[in-house]
């Protein structure tokens, strides 16, 4: 079985276990970008609380852009790292205003994918994962975000070499997987990383991917 076929079989087994993921209602792209910056180094719940507080206190992106920095920090405190994330959010909004004249990311829809990714990653604090989340979730474009779970599980499974960096993993997994499965595969691999293939204690014996997984076979060898 080659790597592409193996990825397909893994996808099918994960589908049996976690099901097809229906696309959640999209945030508009600027909201997706801000929400993704808030999600860095925290969990979904804290991200959502911080995002809601920010939107309640500053209902428009112009207000977020122009508010005193400390007020943004205070609003997003539940997401942690507020002193880092607040200037990143305002910096992104200011860049947009300067370059587009409007607080919109709609221009990314028509840019070639590589240029859209380059623009996003040129923002302070926006790496390949954040860029791919915005492109996939807000625009439905073929980008594959790699979080810590996907990075770990895909290396254990041998989908990518074990020493691959998280940045490089984006490129390799995008080459390996057909774009039509990015959305579901992304969410199902995260579910598997949380549920079964945890960082410290992967539960290999009952894992439906064991026969495809070099790491799991090593762990369960007699
Ligand atoms: S066999 Fe073990 S290491 Fe491999 S994917 Fe399953 S839980 Fe993770």
Boltz pocket constraint, residues with backbone or C-beta under 6 A from the ligand:
constraints:
  - pocket:
      binder: B
      contacts: [[A, 153], [A, 156], [A, 157], [A, 196], [A, 197], [A, 198], [A, 202], [A, 203], [A, 204], [A, 205], [A, 207], [A, 208], [A, 209], [A, 210], [A, 213], [A, 215], [A, 216], [A, 217]]
      max_distance: 6.0
